[in-house]
Amino acid sequence: MHELAVAQALVEQVDAVIDQHGATQASLIRVRIGPLAGVVPELLAIAFPLAAAGSRMEHAELDFTHAPINVHCQTCGADTEAAINRLICGACGDWHTQILSGDELLLESVELETAPDVASNA
Amino acid sequence: MCDTCGCNLTPGNKHLAFKPVAKGATAVSVLKGLLAKNDDQAAHNREHFDRRGILAINLMSSPGSGKTALLEATLTAIKDEFTCAVIEGDLETENDAERIRAKGVQAHQIVTGTACHLDAHLVHDALHHMTLDGVDILFIENVGNLVCPASFDLGQHFNVTLLSVTEGDDKPAKYPVMFRAADVMLLTKTDLLAVLDDFDPDKAEAHLRNLANPAPVMRLSARKEMGMDAWLNWLREQHAAQRARVALGQSRRPAIQSDGMKFHRATV
């Protein structure tokens, strides 16, 4: 599905990070995907090698950080964990809640390799 | 999002920015939305709309729930009040754009081939094939799909999600990402409720509320012209509100996105 489009966007972003830091390649890419982002980590893991083929991250490991769904209740003020299709307050049951986490679609960090003779950079 | 000044760091993700460096490698914190490029393009599209005072509405639903029929009835009803334009997204054929043009309304068809959703770049390309001057309301009819279109900002001001009564009333529970994104939920084809005994509009609304979504729910039949007034009045109100925002130099994003961003910055 659209995970290939997301994988292509990921490759472009990591490519920019590699350029920005004068690195040669990326060895580890860590992304944080909440269940409400509408992107399936397993499918992204399948799409990523296709998008990364021939790039400076084709050998990089793709790592997913778990992002549980947490909601804040505007009625009783409690912060509770929620199910993807039941975003109601776990304490009082009210549906007037706001998402605290669980909708992230984030490139969290990248581990880069630099050529041995190149001075390290921050 | 900003790469240099650290403004994308929040109390909740700050610890991620200072990771220990592994052997020989450099760990770089990015903390950037994976779809940042799409979002930048969407913001650019939104500027196009706001500069011209255009209200942009993204219509999403499963295939066959009546997006094009709703547009046909809507365009006929408001043709003396507003100048409208339509972007149609489909995998193949120019059929929907032709149905809109038959109403005397400017329409551009995006043929996505195999892509299951529109993105901000496709919409931007379409805008360059259209005459936007004088347009009051732009409707973007997304690809019929309850999954992928929800994840891509196009630059619209509102997401309107259709649910036809020939589908299950538990669709919002089955496709939470899509229905959470709805600024309005339209229950369509309600003239068929009389012959269907398994769709409960109240249940559909309850499933929407379980997603913490306060969006108004309107029940209508475009074909039989039932319940259209509430929808048309909503359009009139939102068009006036858009003009008022533009006069103040303000804009609006679909509720889910602005709300989420605001909250993440404040508390996560």
Boltz contact constraints between the chains, C-beta under 6 A:
constraints:
  - contact:
      token1: [A, 1]
      token2: [B, 116]
      max_distance: 6.0
  - contact:
      token1: [A, 1]
      token2: [B, 148]
      max_distance: 6.0
  - contact:
      token1: [A, 2]
      token2: [B, 116]
      max_distance: 6.0
  - contact:
      token1: [A, 2]
      token2: [B, 117]
      max_distance: 6.0
  - contact:
      token1: [A, 2]
      token2: [B, 148]
      max_distance: 6.0
  - contact:
      token1: [A, 6]
      token2: [B, 34]
      max_distance: 6.0
  - contact:
      token1: [A, 9]
      token2: [B, 34]
      max_distance: 6.0
  - contact:
      token1: [A, 9]
      token2: [B, 35]
      max_distance: 6.0
  - contact:
      token1: [A, 9]
      token2: [B, 37]
      max_distance: 6.0
  - contact:
      token1: [A, 10]
      token2: [B, 34]
      max_distance: 6.0
  - contact:
      token1: [A, 17]
      token2: [B, 28]
      max_distance: 6.0
  - contact:
      token1: [A, 17]
      token2: [B, 30]
      max_distance: 6.0
  - contact:
      token1: [A, 21]
      token2: [B, 28]
      max_distance: 6.0
  - contact:
      token1: [A, 27]
      token2: [B, 25]
      max_distance: 6.0
  - contact:
      token1: [A, 36]
      token2: [B, 177]
      max_distance: 6.0
  - contact:
      token1: [A, 38]
      token2: [B, 150]
      max_distance: 6.0
  - contact:
      token1: [A, 38]
      token2: [B, 151]
      max_distance: 6.0
  - contact:
      token1: [A, 38]
      token2: [B, 177]
      max_distance: 6.0
  - contact:
      token1: [A, 84]
      token2: [B, 176]
      max_distance: 6.0
  - contact:
      token1: [A, 85]
      token2: [B, 173]
      max_distance: 6.0
  - contact:
      token1: [A, 85]
      token2: [B, 176]
      max_distance: 6.0
  - contact:
      token1: [A, 86]
      token2: [B, 210]
      max_distance: 6.0
  - contact:
      token1: [A, 87]
      token2: [B, 211]
      max_distance: 6.0
  - contact:
      token1: [A, 87]
      token2: [B, 212]
      max_distance: 6.0
  - contact:
      token1: [A, 88]
      token2: [B, 210]
      max_distance: 6.0
  - contact:
      token1: [A, 95]
      token2: [B, 209]
      max_distance: 6.0
  - contact:
      token1: [A, 95]
      token2: [B, 212]
      max_distance: 6.0
  - contact:
      token1: [A, 97]
      token2: [B, 212]
      max_distance: 6.0
  - contact:
      token1: [A, 98]
      token2: [B, 263]
      max_distance: 6.0
  - contact:
      token1: [A, 100]
      token2: [B, 268]
      max_distance: 6.0
  - contact:
      token1: [A, 103]
      token2: [B, 260]
      max_distance: 6.0
  - contact:
      token1: [A, 105]
      token2: [B, 34]
      max_distance: 6.0
  - contact:
      token1: [A, 107]
      token2: [B, 30]
      max_distance: 6.0
  - contact:
      token1: [A, 107]
      token2: [B, 32]
      max_distance: 6.0
  - contact:
      token1: [A, 107]
      token2: [B, 34]
      max_distance: 6.0
  - contact:
      token1: [A, 108]
      token2: [B, 16]
      max_distance: 6.0
  - contact:
      token1: [A, 109]
      token2: [B, 27]
      max_distance: 6.0
  - contact:
      token1: [A, 109]
      token2: [B, 29]
      max_distance: 6.0
  - contact:
      token1: [A, 110]
      token2: [B, 28]
      max_distance: 6.0
  - contact:
      token1: [A, 110]
      token2: [B, 30]
      max_distance: 6.0
  - contact:
      token1: [A, 111]
      token2: [B, 22]
      max_distance: 6.0
  - contact:
      token1: [A, 111]
      token2: [B, 25]
      max_distance: 6.0
  - contact:
      token1: [A, 111]
      token2: [B, 27]
      max_distance: 6.0
  - contact:
      token1: [A, 112]
      token2: [B, 26]
      max_distance: 6.0
  - contact:
      token1: [A, 112]
      token2: [B, 28]
      max_distance: 6.0
  - contact:
      token1: [A, 113]
      token2: [B, 25]
      max_distance: 6.0
